[in-house]
Amino acid sequence: MRGSIRLVAWCLAIALVVLPVVGVLGGWFAADRWPVTQLTLQAEFKHVSAEQIRAAVLPRLGKGFFALNLDGVQKAVAALPWVESVEASKRWPDTLLLRVYERQPFARWNTNQLISREGKVFSVPDAADYDQLPDLHGPEDHLAEVVSFFADVQKPFAGAHLKIIGVTLTERGSWSVSTDTGAQIVIGDRSQAGRRLRRFLDVYPQVAAGRGQGLEYADLRYTNGFAVKWPQATAAPTAGGTPRT
């Protein structure tokens, strides 16, 4: 009996020592003691400004060093449109350290959004102004397929000295690409894309020879050929048949 009482006494003594320490470290007690008042930033500051980051963090500063919630700080900064990820830590006695990684835009998506190099779609107010980026269009749930197709068509067109800067996938599953000269090339169904592109690109250098301007439009969906429209000219199929999707 005496041993049990001694054990309970020891447990109570340890609890009286440990609980206040845990409470302070966990921010349960003395939440306003040792306030965090300093902010150290590491960032590229290409798209995200220091002012934007400070504005997101400021409401969370002023709390006690141990009461400051790093997860909440990270989420607040990560909510900024151009922020890819955030690392947050504390330095005794009053400093919050932030390392901010910005999104690197890869392409535009459906005009008003951007795609990061990590494959994430994000919105910024001036997305349409990034017209130097590839212009990709398609149904929202086909993003990966559109990006993949854009990568696949770069090599074959390079040999014909045509630079592809955009890809469009319609709701009906028809593909088309656009060039840096403003030309549109309709390919149709992806299952036929390889064959149709080879047929077009094999003869395009000869068809384009002697013309001062590049093509304006091409439709590759014909059974045995394709149709090409040159600036200030009408479409002229090189072979018979009707266009297919």
TIZALO-667595 format. One record per atom (N, C-alpha, C, CB): residue in one letter; z negated, y negated, x negated. Coordinates in steps of 0.001 Angstrom, whole numbers, padded with zeros to 6 digits, always signed. Each point is the difference from the previous one (the first is absolute). Glycine has a CB too. Layout:
REM residues N
AZYX ...
***
This chain:
REM residues 245
M+000000+001202-000833 M+000000-001202+000833 M+000000-001255-000869 M-001218+001251+001812 R+000332-001195-002850 R-000087-001130-000891 R+001311-000244-000725 R-002422+000452-000265 G+003126+000637-000101 G+001289-000113-000685 G+001038-000663+000882 G-000543+002035-001317 S+000511-001714+002604 S+000971-000590+000930 S-000229-001494+000139 S+000141+002168+001238 I-001430-002544-001160 I-000316-001428+000118 I+000459-000752-001240 I-001970+000543+001457 R+001733+000091-002644 R+000410-000641-001250 R+001524-000181-000048 R-002002+001012-001162 L+002740+000007+001652 L+001467-000068+000005 L+000502-001121+000910 L+000093+002464-000460 V-000717-002569+001639 V+000392-001067+000932 V-000300-001368-000600 V-000433+001527+001954 A-000689-001629-002640 A-000369-001276-000623 A+001007-000397-001072 A-002413+000483+000463 W+002813+000513-001258 W+000987-000275-001049 W+001343-000430+000614 W-001146+001680-001508 C+001555-001007+002567 C+001259-000345+000671 C-000038-001427+000538 C+000324+002413+000607 L-001478-002794-000006 L-000136-001356+000528 L+000039-001032-001124 L-001342+000898+001917 A+000712-000564-003031 A-000020-000931-001136 A+001407-000205-000558 A-002347+000724-000552 I+003063+000384+000423 I+001375-000093-000523 I+000873-000795+000960 I-000271+002207-001187 A+000068-001956+002501 A+000802-000705+000997 A-000263-001496-000048 A-000029+002036+001450 L-001236-002409-001648 L-000348-001419-000049 L+000625-000697-001207 L-002138+000530+001173 V+002387+000232-002236 V+000641-000567-001193 V+001515-000006+000128 V-001924+000790-001374 V+002478+000337+001872 V+001449+000177+000019 V+000667-000792+001121 V-000328+002260-000977 L-000243-002249+002162 L+000650-000639+001144 L+000301-001478-000210 L-001158+001634+001419 P+000229-002431-001953 P+000351-001402-000237 P+001178-000172-000965 P-002380-000565+000425 V+002409+001435-001464 V+001106-000080-000971 V+001314+000348+000674 V-001561+000597-001875 V+001565+000507+002629 V+001215+000415+000705 V+000409-001050+001021 V-000618+002409-000329 G-000378-002991+000994 G+000291-001023+000999 G+000658-001219-000597 G-001914+000814+001302 V+001445-001229-002478 V+000607-001160-000663 V+001406+000347-000467 V-002272-000818-000730 L+002415+001975+000060 L+001315+000409-000508 L+001005+000188+001128 L-001127+001105-001931 G+000633-000637+003067 G+000892+000211+001132 G+000205-001237+000839 G-000729+002325+000017 G+000056-003403-000364 G+000166-001236+000756 G-000790-000039+001283 G+002217-000170-000976 W-003155+001122+001146 W-000789+000012+001235 W-001063-001097-000028 W+000400+002475+000231 F-001016-002683-001406 F-001024-001017-000158 F+000502-001055-000984 F-001841+001680+000499 A+001301-002857-000406 A+000330-001084-000934 A+001501-000205-000088 A-002069+000501-001303 A+002732-000462+002463 A+001467-000093+000033 A+000515-001332-000523 A-000015+001542+001934 D-000852-002572-001920 D+000430-001315-000465 D-000426-000302-001430 D-000113-000757+002341 R-000573+001697-002979 R-000442-000214-001384 R+001140+000233-000961 R-002316+000687+000613 W+002349-001391-001722 W+001041+000114-001027 W+001399-000126+000616 W-001531+001470-001363 P+001825-002580+002022 P+001289-000157+000682 P+001185+000032-000965 P-001169-001336+001743 V+002273+001889-001271 V+001251+000023-000762 V+000723-001312+000263 V+000175+002547+000129 T-000003-003332-001149 T+000599-001331+000157 T+001234-000202-000870 T-002253-000862+000544 Q+002552+001814-001424 Q+001134-000139-000906 Q+001070+001049+000320 Q-001532-000918-001788 L+002801+000494+001664 L+001124+000903+000262 L+000947-000026-001187 L-000200-000369+002494 T+000482+001546-003059 T+000955+000126-001101 T+001202+000796+000488 T-001856-000114-001733 L+003050-000477+001591 L+001219+000620+000516 L+000932+000414-001123 L-000213-001364+002067 Q+000834+002528-001883 Q+001094+000441-000856 Q+001152+000377+000925 Q-001580+000834-001856 A+002668-001573+001765 A+001145+000244+000874 A+001237-000622-000614 A-001484+000057+002034 E+002652+000375-001532 E+001255-000550-000509 E+000255-001397+000544 E+000909+002313-000188 F-001387-002583+001413 F+000167-001296+000668 F+001473-000393+000134 F-002227-000690-000902 K+003063+001683+001187 K+001413-000284+000234 K+000254-000275+001480 K+000619+001445-001962 H-001214-000631+002818 H+000143-000172+001444 H-001331-000325+000677 H+001926+001579-000062 V-003018-001151-000545 V-001334-000250+000549 V-000660-001074-000852 V-000208+002385+000886 S-000338-003401-000256 S-000640-001092-000740 S-001502+000234-000120 S+001773-001584+000808 A-002353+000947-001806 A-001451+000079-000180 A-000715-000576+001209 A+000281-000164-002484 E+000298-000876+003076 E-000609-000628+001176 E-000066+000975+001174 E+000854-002229-000771 Q+000201+003025+000974 Q+000001+000986+001084 Q-001091+001049-000209 Q+002465-000368+000309 I-002604+000812-001542 I-001014+001016-000301 I-001402-000573+000194 I+001571+001099-001637 R-001796-002307+001154 R-001317-000633+000163 R-000337-000176+001482 R+000301-001193-002202 A+000689+000793+002992 A-000250-000201+001427 A-000384+001307+000682 A+001617-001907-000005 A-001034+003026-000439 A-000327+001294+000588 A-001384+000480-000418 A+002427+000550+000025 V-002834-000917-001237 V-001265+000498-000555 V-001179-000902+000331 V+001294+001047-001831 L-001041-002343+001949 L-001078-000984+000147 L-001031+000338+001076 L+001620-001667-000772 P-001191+002124+001977 P-001021+000302+001024 P-000962+001110-000405 P+001637-000724+001696 R-001279+001509-002724 R-000849+001116-000405 R-000854-000309-001222 R+001701+001512+000944 L-001472-002669-001564 L-000822-000409-001125 L-001269-000679+000500 L+002053-000257-001433 G-003002+000071+000527 G-001263-000625+000381 G-001059+001007+000385 G+001277-001955+000750 K-000833+003211-000513 K-000992+001035+000301 K-000625+000488-001300 K+001269+000697+002078 G-002379+000027-001934 G-000666+000539-001167 G+000906+000934-000791 G-002161-000209+001203 F+001909+000292-002506 F+000825+000829-000885 F+000124+001423+000528 F-000711-001403-001941 F-000392+001982+002364 F+000007+001389+000459 F+000463+000131+001443 F-001841+000469-001588 A+001796-001562+002334 A+000418+000053+001402 A+001501-000213+000174 A-002254-000825+000628 L+002912+000324-001663 L+001442-000261+000100 L+000760+001308+000182 L-000247-002055-001437 N+001045+002131+002499 N+000743+001212+000341 N+001383-000041-000660 N-001250+000192+002205 L+001415+000589-003256 L+001274-000006-000723 L+001144+000540+000841 L-001264+000271-002112 D+000978+000704+002957 D+001044+000560+000865 D+000532-001066+000955 D-001077+002273-000157 G+000183-003075+000701 G+000423-001069+000891 G+000828-001051-000721 G-002030+000405+001360 V+001662-000710-002603 V+000759-000956-000802 V+001408+000531-000259 V-002130-000817-001078 Q+002225+002084+000697 Q+001301+000606-000278 Q+000898-000026+001229 Q-001073+001460-001715 K+000515-001133+002870 K+000794+000017+001228 K+000483-001411+000365 K-001307+002007+000792 A+000462-003003-001003 A+000374-001377+000333 A+001159-000472-000867 A-002361-000469+000697 V+002326+000784-001978 V+001073-000423-000904 V+001255+000841+000227 V-001711-000732-001699 A+001537+002030+001945 A+001147+000888+000222 A+000770-000368+001267 A-001238+001820-001181 A+000605-002572+002098 A+000671-000400+001237 A+001025-001104-000237 A-002049+000644+001260 L+002023-001286-002426 L+001007-001016-000315 L+001369+000672-000132 L-001739-001439-001179 P+002802+000831+001713 P+001305+000667+000082 P+000540+000541-001313 P+000445-001480+001867 W-000620+000766-002969 W+000615+000404-001256 W-000892+000882-000868 W+001283-002093+000098 V-002457+002459+000387 V-000935+000786-000815 V+000262+001491+000179 V-001725-001826+000194 E+001958+002512-001307 E+000207+001449+000004 E-001330+000743-000068 E+002226-000326-001106 S-003096-000076+000178 S-001311+000645-000131 S-000972-000955-000692 S+001086+002292-000104 V-002383-001979+000233 V-001050-000865-000543 V-001071+000867-000658 V+000448-001764+001777 E-000910+001318-002929 E-001161+000619-000646 E-001111-001041-000040 E+001458+001566-001410 A-002632-001198+001892 A-001116-000945+000059 A-001227+000590-000695 A+000894-000953+002163 S-001606+000118-002898 S-001242+000423-000651 S-000918-001212-000132 S+001201+001857-001269 K-002446-001605+000909 K-000985-001076-000152 K-000524-000025-001432 K-000648+000204+002435 R+000347-001413-002898 R-000612-000168-001327 R-001277-000814+000152 R+002265+000117-001154 W-003341+000474+000715 W-001311-000636+000122 W-000026-001305-000786 W-001089+002252+000293 P+000502-003315+000271 P-000796+000023+001242 P+000703-000610+001208 P-001991-000116-001429 D+003175-000510+001273 D+000510-000803+001116 D+001526-000026+000110 D-002026-001377-000242 T+002710+002373-000337 T+001465-000084-000088 T+000694+001161+000698 T-000263-001204-002149 L+001303+000865+002904 L+000889+000980+000623 L+001301+000031-000797 L-001034-000376+002310 L+001454+001565-002731 L+001229+000175-000768 L+001063+000632+000887 L-001313+000236-002148 L+002500-000838+002192 L+001098+000530+000801 L+001253+000152-000854 L-000972-001063+002061 R+001602+002222-001955 R+001311+000214-000606 R+000970+000289+001148 R-000995+000896-002213 V+001975-001764+002381 V+000912+000076+001142 V+001398+000383-000483 V-001360-001733+001251 Y+001918+002764-000626 Y+001354+000449-000328 Y+000943-000395+001144 Y-000908+001947-001390 E+001968-002678+001052 E+000930-000478+001018 E+001069+001050+000321 E-000406-002350-000783 R+000932+002257+001981 R+001137+000837+000379 R+001246-000469-000758 R-001008+000419+002302 Q+001821+000538-002717 Q+001271-000306-000649 Q+001112+000310+000993 Q-000932+000505-002326 P+001607-001517+002880 P+001004+000266+001028 P+001220+000720-000560 P-000791-002017+001215 F+001237+003013-000485 F+001178+000781-000388 F+001216-000375+000840 F-001503+001874-000703 A+001289-002089+001994 A+001113-000295+000904 A-000523-000671+001251 A+001300+001954-000889 R-000376-002553+001648 R-000335-000506+001331 R+000183+001132+001000 R+000701-002367-000618 W-001511+002321+001674 W+000071+001044+001025 W+000150-000664+001363 W-001415+001582-001398 N+002527-001313+002059 N+000273-000546+001334 N-000225-001520+000051 N-000663+002214+000992 T+001113-002865-002035 T+000059-001468-000125 T-001357-000668-000211 T+001992+000091+001439 N-002990+000236-000632 N-001239-000772+000001 N-001168+000666-000713 N+000775-000949+002104 Q-000525+002068-002789 Q-001056+000667-000750 Q+000519+000355-001385 Q-001015+000911+002128 L+000074-000541-003005 L+000360+000411-001351 L-000530+001401-000262 L-000020-002397-000783 I+000649+003072-000178 I-000454+001322-000435 I-000483-000131-001439 I+001627+001211+001563 S-002832-000738-001847 S-000509-000057-001369 S+000557+001179-000801 S-002113-001167+000787 R+001960+001097-002097 R+000474+001083-000865 R-000777+001291+000242 R+000664-001699-001710 E-001812+001590+002362 E-000783+001186+000366 E+000440+000560+001350 E-001937-000900-001313 G+002951+000289+001920 G+000545+000505+001259 G-000741-000451+001235 G+000757+001916-001263 K-001557-002974+001161 K-000745-000500+001149 K+000708-001216+000590 K-002156+000859-000990 V+002237-000892+002311 V+000598-001139+000695 V-001099-001031+000266 V+001791+001480+001075 F-001502-002745-001361 F-000979-001044+000271 F+000716-001254+000475 F-001569+000954-001730 S+000826-001802+002428 S+000569-001214+000598 S-000480-001245-000735 S+000109+001152+002225 V+000819-002050-002494 V-000318-001316-000550 V+000812-001022+000783 V-000504+000943-002330 P+000033-002165+002462 P+000690-000987+000834 P+001437-000291-000434 P-002213-000986+000434 D+002487+001053-001739 D+001316-000385-000505 D+000818+001192-000490 D-000974-002190-000631 A+000808+003346+001256 A+000703+001204-000448 A+001511-000190-000026 A-001861+001361+000924 A+002404-002081+000053 A+001452-000190+000077 A+000538-000805-001171 A-000169+000118+002470 D-000693-000854-003157 D+000449-000828-001119 D+000242+000818-001269 D-001265-001904+000987 Y+000811+003144-001010 Y+000173+000836-001189 Y+001365+000683+000040 Y-002497+000371-000141 D+003548-001191+000230 D+001338+000553+000169 D+000579+000559-001290 D+000340-001611+001834 Q-001070+001503-002944 Q+000454+000620-001234 Q-000354+001482-000046 Q-000246-002197-001151 L-000581+002645+002093 L-000401+001407+000067 L+000996+000795+000842 L-002421-000661-000258 P+002521+001980+000033 P+000821+000842+000874 P-000431-000159+001455 P+000336+001640-001881 D+000636-001594+002785 D-000250-000241+001427 D+000161+001318+000753 D+000812-002411-000180 L-001917+003013+000579 L+000017+001310+000647 L-000377-000134+001469 L-000582+001106-002181 H+001307-000359+003032 H-000247-000034+001442 H-000006+001423+000540 H+001076-002284+000193 G-001947+002527+000786 G-000032+001304+000628 G-001189+000133+000928 G+001158+000954-001975 P-001225+000151+002731 P-001171+000251+000854 P-001263+000087-000850 P+001448+001218+001670 E-002560-001663-001107 E-001250-000071-000752 E-000409+001335-000604 E-000690-001837+001493 D+000939+002934-000772 D-000437+001313-000486 D+001001+000648-000951 D-001246+000273+002120 H+002281-001016-002549 H+000999+000536-000929 H+000009-000787-001316 H+001390+000757+001962 L-002485-001426-002255 L-000057-000820-001208 L+000325+000811-001252 L-001701-001445+001114 A+001026+002569-001309 A+000205+000802-001208 A+001445+000465-000120 A-002381+000742+000119 E+002992-000384+001002 E+001387+000467-000015 E+000953-001131-000389 E-000566+001701+001764 V+000318-002903-001270 V+000859-001142-000329 V-000125-000352-001480 V-000238-000872+002353 V-000972+000865-002879 V-000208-000286-001423 V+000690+001056-000852 V-002199-001114+000516 S+002087+002377-000114 S+000635+001090-000735 S+001516-000136-000003 S-001914+001475+000599 F+002485-001826+000556 F+001453-000150+000094 F+000470-001164-000874 F-000039+000943+002344 F-000715-002032-002342 F+000348-001149-000829 F+000057+000402-001476 F-001074-001544+001683 A+000103+002338-002123 A-000010+000459-001393 A+001179+000927-000282 A-002499-000209-000035 D+002838+001058+001006 D+001069+000988-000199 D+001380-000632-000137 D-001367+001609+001286 V+001618-002721-000589 V+001359-000567-000001 V+000243-000947-001181 V+000007+000201+002488 Q-001026-000516-003249 Q+000198-000928-001111 Q+000981+000538-001045 Q-002312-000842+000385 K+002127+002082-000797 K+000801+000557-001092 K+001479+000133+000344 K-002020+001213-000732 P+002381-000596+001863 P+001431+000136+000287 P+000729-001341+000135 P-000546+002134+001130 F-000101-003144-000578 F+000657-001290+000161 F+000113-000759-001318 F-000864-000078+002328 A-000038+000366-003270 A+000049-000699-001285 A+001326+000247-000707 A-002487+000196-000188 G+003031+000996+000312 G+001269+000323-000639 G+001176-000754+000576 G-000918+002208-000471 A+000787-002689+001710 A+001073-000766+000642 A-000240-001493-000121 A+000368+001880+001591 H-001374-002256-002391 H-000341-001414-000207 H-000351-000687+001322 H+001519-000050-002002 L-002194+000786+002861 L-000520-000546+001242 L-001523+000110-000047 L+002115+000637+001297 K-002798-001750-001173 K-001455+000004-000054 K-000565+000022+001408 K+000039-001244-002182 I-000777+002292+002487 I-000605+000143+001323 I-001340-000728+000028 I+001159+002225+000340 I-001295-003146+000609 I-001250-000775+000096 I-000710+000209+001338 I+000998-001698-001535 G-000402+002499+002429 G-000634+000224+001297 G+000434+001303+000629 G-000126-002442+000306 V-000754+002973+000533 V+000267+001245+000738 V-000508-000175+001421 V-000172+001417-002111 T+000945-000916+003068 T-000416-000044+001402 T+000158+001375+000624 T+000660-002425+000165 L-001710+002855+000544 L+000037+001226+000793 L-000217-000402+001452 L-000868+001446-001932 T+001837-001144+002803 T-000136-000368+001406 T-000857+001029+000736 T+002244-001150-000069 E-002623+000807+001281 E-000790+000918+000829 E+000775+001285+000291 E-001178-001968+001029 R+002501+001897-001046 R+000832+001175+000267 R+000247+000833-001249 R+001077-001261+001839 G-001616+000836-002980 G+000119+000784-001219 G+001231-000300-000832 G-001237+001725+001174 S+001851-002882-000969 S+001182-000368-000774 S-000405-000890-001184 S+001443+000164+002084 W-000897+000160-003267 W-000337-000722-001222 W+001104-000983-000377 W-001350+001966-000771 S+000946-003103+000206 S+000946-000935-000587 S-000675-000664-001187 S+001157-000392+002228 V-000332-000123-003145 V-000528-000694-001171 V+000684-001349-000120 V-000483+002187-001173 S-000155-003112+000474 S+000586-001317-000239 S+000000-000281-001491 S-000773-000823+002256 T+001763+000057-002709 T+000149-000292-001416 T-000421-001428-000305 T+001858+001660-000138 D-001939-001970-001140 D-000403-001344-000402 D+001070-001042+000300 D-001399+001022-001774 T+002615-000585+002121 T+001051-000944+000381 T+000025-000245+001503 T+001331+000758-001963 G-002229-000096+002702 G-000062-000178+001443 G+000780+001029+000788 G-000291-002370-000439 A+000896+003331-000230 A+000766+001030+000693 A-000919+001016+000676 A+001856-000307-001652 Q-001405+000839+002791 Q-000729+001052+000702 Q+000840+001264-000012 Q-001183-001687+001469 I+000541+002807-001806 I+000682+001296-000050 I-000736+000952+000929 I+000792-000383-002395 V-000120+000788+003464 V-000596+000898+000990 V+000283+001435-000413 V+000269-001721+001845 I-001328+002516-001962 I+000129+001384-000471 I-000134+000994+001131 I-000906-000697-002193 G+000022+000427+003144 G-000218+000913+001112 G-001110+000982-000279 G+002371-000241+000596 D-002209+001467-000134 D-001032+001030-000109 D-000289+000339-001466 D+000717+000927+002227 R-001996-000744-002569 R-000354+000263-001397 R+000521+001342-000485 R-002021-001395+000311 S+002145+002347+000574 S+000508+001311-000417 S+001426-000079-000516 S-001495+001060+001671 Q+002225-002106-001266 Q+001383-000193-000451 Q+000095-001048-001111 Q+000790+000636+002289 A-001909-001233-002657 A+000027-001136-000919 A+000607+000345-001351 A-001999-000873+001153 G+001580+001995-001738 G+000501+000365-001320 G+001515+000132-000029 G-002145+001160-000422 R+002695-000411+001379 R+001451+000222+000055 R+000740-001297+000256 R-000390+002318+000830 R-000087-003117+000104 R+000680-001250+000339 R-000043-001003-001142 R-000576+000390+002380 L-000548-000463-003066 L-000101-000923-001121 L+000930+000413-001135 L-002371-000486+000636 R+002425+001780-000943 R+000898+000463-001065 R+001443-000339+000336 R-001592+001856-000555 R+001982-001617+001803 R+001382-000280+000422 R+000314-001488-000145 R-000088+001940+001610 F-000842-002776-001232 F+000213-001444-000079 F+000001-000485-001447 F-001074-000252+002243 L+000069+000650-003004 L-000157-000517-001352 L+001045+000548-000965 L-002422-000226+000453 D+002990+001394-000153 D+001042+000559-000868 D+001256-000866-000010 D-000901+002281+000457 V+001185-002932+000664 V+001238-000777+000085 V-000235-001504+000048 V+001013+001922+001168 Y-002269-002332-001018 Y-000266-001436+000138 Y+000532-000824-001170 Y-002015+000592+001308 P+001834-000172-002567 P+000527-000825-001101 P+001500-000262+000120 P-001786+000935-001451 Q+002570+000081+001895 Q+001435-000198+000160 Q+000301-000905+001198 Q+000406+002256-001034 V-001165-002072+002116 V+000218-000811+001201 V-000335-001465-000273 V-000513+001997+001447 A-000523-002233-002256 A-000451-001363-000262 A+000767-000672-001129 A-002233+000676+000804 A+003023+000094-001558 A+000710-000559-001146 A+000951-001121+000443 A-000169+002228-001180 G+000145-003310+000454 G+000896-001106+000279 G-000491-000957+001059 G+001792+001479-000658 R-002924-001177+001274 R-000537-000907+001010 R-001052-000887-000644 R+000454+001672+001843 G-000323-002956-001640 G-000928-000942-000612 G-001389+000046+000600 G+001925-001428-000485 Q-002017+001798+001766 Q-001292+000050+000686 Q-000356+001430+000347 Q+000376-002294+000921 G-001666+002569-000866 G-000439+001329+000383 G+000166+000229+001486 G-001606-000015-001885 L+001336+001250+002297 L+000157+000339+001420 L-001049-000705+000840 L+000955+002225-000631 E-000661-002357+001893 E-000921-000628+000944 E-000706+001046+000849 E+001451-002036+000047 Y-000737+003114+000251 Y-000547+001029+000899 Y+000734+001307-000266 Y-000597-001729+001778 A-000126+002837-001704 A+000620+001323-000113 A-000682+000938+000977 A+000588-000387-002435 D+000209+001204+003096 D-000510+000995+000943 D+000425+001365-000510 D+000102-001620+001973 L-001075+002422-002393 L+000297+001297-000607 L-000066+001147+001004 L-000895-000880-002139 R+000768+000582+003427 R-000256+001045+000990 R+001280+000661+000522 R-002054-001241+000635 Y+003183+000994-001242 Y+001246+000617+000453 Y+000081+001442-000474 Y+001133-002236-000030 T-000367+003029+000776 T+000099+001426-000279 T+000590+000269-001371 T+000242+000412+002428 N+000854-001088-002767 N+000709+000294-001245 N+000167-001219-000897 N+001183+001797+001207 G-001937-002844-000966 G+000158-001189-000827 G-001051-001034+000321 G+002430+000440-000140 F-002082-001690-000018 F-000927-001086+000280 F+000802-001256+000292 F-001783+001030-001477 A+001119-002024+002044 A+000642-001277+000290 A-000648-001083-000841 A+000554+000739+002348 V+000268-001647-002856 V-000491-001083-000846 V+000496-001322+000553 V-000044+001509-002024 K-000820-002483+002054 K+000373-001355+000394 K-000233-000922-001182 K-000573+000448+002430 W+001623-001156-002797 W-000093-000975-001079 W-000175-001393+000606 W+001438+001448-001522 P-001940-002394+000771 P-000134-001356+000530 P+001335-000516+000530 P-001875-000430-001611 Q+001849-000114+002840 Q+001177-000552+000668 Q+001101+001042+000168 Q-000569-002232-000948 A+000145+003462+001207 A+000960+001073+000242 A-000537+000874+001107 A+000805-000043-002394 T+000044+000843+002992 T-000424+000899+001065 T-000282+001379-000568 T+001348-001299+001674 A-002100+002081-000927 A-000355+001338-000452 A+001246+000862-000071 A-002293-000225+001002 A+002361+001072-002028 A+001164+000869-000175 A-000459+001366-000446 A+001456-001961-000570 P-001517+002960+001476 P-000421+001342-000388 P+000954+000589-001028 P-001039+000323+002254 T+000484+000351-003241 T+000841+000638-001005 T+000449+001372+000439 T-001180-001272-001753 A+000578+001774+002804 A+000399+001306+000516 A-000299+000045+001485 A-000430+001108-002232 G+000991-000138+002923 G-000144+000068+001445 G-001364+000456+000441 G+002388+000447+000126 G-002572-000424+001225 G-001270+000472+000564 G-000758-001149+000628 G-000103+001822-001707 T-000965-001454+002379 T-000860-001001+000631 T-001339+000006-000681 T+001179+000256+002192 P-001857-001402-002230 P-001283-000054-000699 P-001043+000853+000698 P+000553-002292-000802 R-001434+002894-000010 R-001090+000808+000511 R-001309-000558-000523 R+001477+002040+000127 T-002563-001717+000536 T-001309-000453-000477 T-000593+001017-000933 T-000358-001278+002098 
***
